[in-house]
C-alpha cells in the first residue's frame, strides 16, 4: 500500500491529524482542519547556513554552569517612541523576535515604518522586507508620513533564505518582515501561508536573530475573531507578542503587550491615528470621555484598568419600555453575558423588574474592556436610566459585583483612587476596602448603591410610574 504523503493541520492551533476531523481535539474549534502535503525538507537546508553566519552562535551543546555564563553589552535598543519603549520593558532587546498582530488596515505597517524612521533619525540602518507591497507603495506611505531617510532600506522579498542572506550581509539595527504569512522556504513543498511554511520561516528568522543579535519584527495576520492567524506555536516561538487593536472608524489605537520575555505583560499604549501617522496619547486618563454631559441620566464614569494604566471611561445605559415578547439585551464594548448577569443580580437582590424593558449598554468612545471593576459602573448607569435620574456630576465608580449583590475589591485599588483624586472626582463610590474619608464612599452591596443614590425612587423604565 502506498504511503500517504498528506496530513491535516488545524488552522487555529496547528494540531496535526492523519485524517480530517470536524472538531479539533486540541482547541475544540470546528471546521479548521485543512489538508497539506507532508513537508520534505531537502538536505542542506537553510538552518546550517544560519549557524555559519559570522558572529557568536547561540547554539551551545555543552552544558554551562549559570555562574560561568558571561554577559556582554546587553543595552536595549531605544526606539525613540518613549511609550513603546516603556511597554517593552525599556526598549527592544538585541536578538529578540517580536510578533505584531492586528486587523487589516489598523495601522501595523504605518507604525513599523515610523519606528524604522525613528531609528534612522539616530543614524541607524533599518531594513524593511515586505511581501505584500512594492517599494513604490511604501514610498507613497512614507511621503504621506513625511519620512525621507536614506538609512531605511526596502526590499520586496518573499524567500526566507534570500532574506537571511540580505540581513546577514547588511547587519541592520532592526529587521521588519511584513508579513510572516507571505514568506516561504524554497526547500519546503507547501505553499506560502501554510502552517508548515509559517513555522519554518519563523524558526529560521528566530535563529538568525539569536545568532547575530539582530532584533526582528514579524507582522502577523489575524483571523476574523481577532486571534493571530497561523499555528498557536508561532506565539510560543517568539519572545514578544504585541497586538494593535481598535475600530478603524475611530481615531484611537490600542497597543497591548500580550507576551514579553524581557519585560512586563498586559501593558498598554494609546495611539491616535492622524493624517501624519500614529501619535502617542501622552495622558489617556480622560481621552475616552469625550464631550460628556453629566446632566444626562444613564451615564457613569468608571475608573478602569488596562494593564497597569488607569483611565476614566464612560459607561452608558438605556432602559426603555419594551413591546416585544422577549426584551432586547445589547452590550457594546464588553461581554453581553456580563450585562445579563448583572441584570439578574439587580432583579433578584434589588427587587427590580426588567421583564418589560429593553436594555442597551455600551462603553463610550468605541473602547472595549474586560475589567471586572466595571461592574459597579454598569449597575449605576442601568439604575440611573431605569429611574431617569442623573448620577452626581463628578462621581466615579469601580468594583466587582458578585452573584449575591456584594461589591468586591478589584486589583489596583490604590492606583484607581490616586488617579481619581488627581482628576478631581468626588464622590468615589467603590468597595469598602479603602479607608473611609470625605471622598471615598464604601459600597458594600448594590442595595447600598440604590439607597445612597436613588432612595425614595419607585419609577419604572424610562421614568414611568
N, C-alpha and C positions, 0 to 999 in steps of 0.2 A: 504494500500500500504506500502511495506517495506521501511524503511528509508535507504537512500543511505549512505554507510559507506566509500565512497571515494570522493576525491575532486581533483582539478587540480591546480598545482602551476607553476608559471613561473620560469624557471631555472635562468633567468637573474636578475630579480628584486624581486622575491618572491611574486608577486601578486597572489591572490587566486581567483578561479572561480569555479562555480558549474558545468561547462561543458567545453569541450575542445574548445579552440579558436585558430585560425590560427595566429592572431597577438595579442600580449599583449597590452591591453589598457593603461598600466602603462608606460612601457619603449618603446613601439612601435616595439619591436623585433618580428621576425617571427619564428614560429615553435619552441617555447621554452616551451610550456606547457607540463607537464608530470603528469600522474595520480598517486596519493598516497593515502594510507589509512588515514582516519581521525584519528588523534592522540588521544589515550585514555590513559591519564596518570592515573596510579593506585594511590590509596590513600596512603599517607605516602611516597611520592616521595622524592627524594634526597634534595629538597630545604630546608626542615626542618632540615636535618642533617647538612647542611652548616651553618645555623643560630646558631646551637648548638655548633659549633666549639669553643673551648676556645679562648678567645681573644675578643677585642672590636667588637661588632656587628655594621655593618654600617647602619642597618635599624633603622630609627627613625620616629615613627609615630606621635610624639608630636611636633608641630611647635616650633622652637627655634629662638630667635632673633639673627640676624647676629652678634651683638656685644657680645653675650654670647657664641659664638662658640669658643672653645679653640683649639689651635694648639699644637701638640706635636712636637717631633723631626722629622721634615719632610725633613731631609737631603737626597738628591738624591743618588742613588746607582751608583757609578762610575764604568764603565765597564772596564776601563784600556785601551780602544781604544779612544784616545782623540778626533778624528774627529767624532766618533759615539756619544760620549757624547755631542759634540758641537751641532750637528743637533737635538738631542733630548732635547735641552734646558738646558744642564748641567748635564745630567745623567738620569737614569731611576727612575721615581717616585715610591715609595713604594705603592703597591696596584693597580698599573696600568695594563691595558690589552693591549698588543701590538700585532698587526697583521702584519706578514711579508709575502709578496707575491712575486712571481717571476716564470719565466718559469722553466720547469723541467731541472735539470742539470745546472742551472745558478749559484749555489753555496750557496743556503739558508742554507742547513744543515751544510756545511763547516763553514760558517760564524758564525752560532749559536754555533757550537762546539768550535770554537776559542774564542767566547765570554765567554762561560762557563769556559774554561781553564784559561782565564784572571782573572775571579772572583776566581777560585780555587787557583790561584797563590797567592792571597791575604789572603788565609786561610778561604774562604767562601765555604759553601757547595752548590752545584748546582745539580739540578735534571733534567734529560733529559728523557722524556717519548715519545716513538715512536711507532707508529702502522704500520710503513712501512718497518722497518728493524729489524733484530735481533741484539742482543748485540755484537755478533761476527763481524758483518759487520761494526758496529760503531767503534769497536776496531781496525779494519783494517784501517779505515779512520783516527782514532786517531794516529795510528802508523805512517802513512804517514805524518801527520802533526806534528809528534814528540811530541804528547801530552800523558803524562803518569802521571796522577794525581789522587790520591785516594779520593779527595774531589768531584769528578764528579761521580754521581750515575746514572746508566742506568736502564731502565725498558721497556719491550715491553708490554705495557698495552693499551687496547682499550676501556675498560669500564670506563666511566667518574666518576662513583661512587667510584670504586676502586682507581682511580687516585686521587680523592679528599681525600679519607681516607689516602692514602700514603703521600700526600703532607702535610696534616694536622698534621700527627704524626711526620713527619721528619722536617718540617719547614725550608726548604732550603732558601738560599738568593735569588734564582731565579728558576723559573719553566719554562721549554721549552717543548711545546707539538708539535710533528711533526707526523701527521698534523691534523688539526681540522676535515678534511673530513673522517678520519679513526676512529674517536671516536663515541661512541654510548651510549645512556642512556638506561639501560635494561628495564625500565618501559614504553618505547615507542614501538609501534608495527612496526614502519617504519625501514628500513634498514640503516646501516651506510652510510653517504654521502648524505642522503636525506635532503631536506630543513628543515624538522621538526627536524631532529637529529642535524643538524649544529646549528640551532637557540638555541635549548635546551642545548646542550653541551656548547656552548659559553656563554649562560646565567648563567649556573651553575659555570663555571670556573670564570666568572666575579664576581659572588657572593663570591666565595672563595677568590679571590684576594682582594676584598674590606673588607672582614671580618677579615682576618688575616694579612692584609697589605703585601701580597705576590705578587711581580711583576711576571706576566705570559706572556710568548711569545707564540703566536699561529702562526704556519706555515700554510699558505693557498695556495691552488692550484689556477691556473689561467686558463681562457678559451683560446681558440685559438686566440681570439682578444687581449689577454693581460690583460683583466679585471679580477679582483678577482672572483673566482668561488663561487657559493652559493648565497644566498639571499643578496640583497643590504643592508638589515637590519643589516647584520653582520658588515659592516663597521661603522654603527651608534652605535653598541653595544660596540665597543672597544674604547679605549682612543687614541690610536696612530695607524696610518696605514703607513707602510713602504713598499716600492716597490724596489726590486732588479732587475735591468734591464741590458741589454747588449746582444751582439751577442756571442753565445757560441764559434764561430770561432775566436773571437777577445780576447785579453788578458785583457781588461778592464771591470769593472762592475760599474754601477752607482746605488747608493743607494739614493732614493728620499723619503722624508717625505711628504706624501700627506695629512695627518691629524695629528694634535697634540694638545691635550687639555692643555698641560702643557709647551708648547714652540712654536717656530716658525714653519711655514709650508713652503713647496716648497724649503727646504734646500737640499743640495746635497753633497755626499761624493763619491769620485772616488777611486775605488779599482783596484788593478792589480792582476789577477789570476796567481799564480805561482804553482810549484810543492809542495811547503810548505804551500799552502793555499792562502787566500786573504791578500794582503798587501795594506795599505793605500798609495795613491799617495799624498804626502805632498803638492806639488805645481803643480796642474794640469793646470796651466796657459798656458803652451806650450806643454803639454803632447800629444795633439791630432794633432799637426802639423807634427810630424814625420820627415823624411828626405825630406823636401820640397825643390824644386828647383824653386826659384823665377824668373829664366830666362825664364820659360815656359809661354806661353800665356794661358789664360783661368783659372787662379788660383788667388784667392783673399783671404786675411786674414781678418776675421771678429772677432771683439771683442764681443763675445756673452755672454749672462747672462743666468744662470740656477739657479733659486732661488736668493740668494744674492751673488753668486760667479761668478766673470768674468773669462773667459779664452778664449784664441785665438784658433780659428778653421779655417781650410782651406776649402773654397768653390771652387769646381771645376766645370767647364762647358766645354762642347764640342759642337761646332756648325759646322756641316758638311753638304755638299750638299746632298739633298735627291733625290732619283729616285722613290719614292713612291707617289701614288696618295694622300695619307694622311700622311704628315710627322710625324715622331715619336716625342713624348714628354715624357721624363722619368726623374723622380726625386727620389733620394735615400737619406734618412736622414731627409727629410721634406716633407710636403704635396705637391703632384704634382699639386693640384689646385692653390697653391701659384705661382708655376712656370708659369702656364697658365695665371694667372692674370698679372704677371709682364711682360710676353712677349706681352700681349695685350696692356699694357701701353706703352711699348717700340715702338710697331708698330704705335700706334696712336699718341703719343706725340713726339717720336723721329724720326718719319717718316722712319722707317726701314721696310724691307720686309723679313719676316721669312717663307713665304709660300712655299719656295723650300729648306728649311733647316731642318734637323733632329737636335734636341737639347736635350742634356743629361746634367743633373746637379746632383751633389751629395755633401755631406759633408764628408771630408776625415776622415779616422780612424774608420769608421763604426758607428759614433755618430749619434744620432737622436735628433733634437731640434725643438722647437716650439716657437722661439723667433722672434717677428716682426722686431727686429733690424737687422736681417739677410738680409732683402730685398735689401738694397743698395749694400751689398757684392755680392749677387746673380746677380744683374743687372750689376755690374762691371765685374764679371767673364764672363758673357754672351757676353758683349761688347768686352772684351779682346779677347775671342775666335773668335768672329764674324770678328773683324778687324785683328786678328792674331798678336796682339801686346801685349807683357807682361806689366803688371802693374808695377809701381815703386817698387823697391826691398823691401823697409821697410814700405810700405803703409799699412794702416789698415782702415777698413770700419765699419760703423754701421748706421742704420737709417731705418725708415719705409717709404715705397713708397706707396702713395695713388693713387686713380684712375685718378687723374689729373696730375700725374707725379711729384707731390711735395714730398719733403723729410721731414718727420715729426720727431720730437724728440721722443725718447723712454725712458723707465724707466732707472734709474741708469746711467744717462749721466756722472756725475762726477766720479762715480766708474769706468766706462769703460775708461774714459780719464786718470784717475790716473794709472790704470793697463797698458794702452798703453804707458804712459810715463815711467813707471818702466821697461817695457820690451824694451824700446828704439825704438818704432815705430814712423816713421815720413816719409811722411805727414800723418796726421789723417784726413780722409775725413768723415764727419759726419754732422748732421743737424746744421744749423747756430745758435743753442741755446747757444753754448759755446762761451765764449769771444774769438774773433779772435786774433791769435798770429802767430808766425812763424811756429808752428807745426800743428795747427788746421785750416783746410780749410772748411769753411761752404759751404755745398752743398744744395742749395735751391730746385733744381729740377733735374731730370735726364738729362735735356738739359745742365745744368751746369756741370754735370759729363762728358758728352760727350765732351763738349767744353774744359774742363781742361785736360782731359786725351787722347782724340782721335781727336783733331782738325785737319782739313785738310785731314781726312781719308775717302775714298769713296770705300773701298774694300767691297766685299761681303762675303758670307760664306766661311770659311777656307781660307780667304785671296785672293779669286778670284775677279777680277775686273768685 
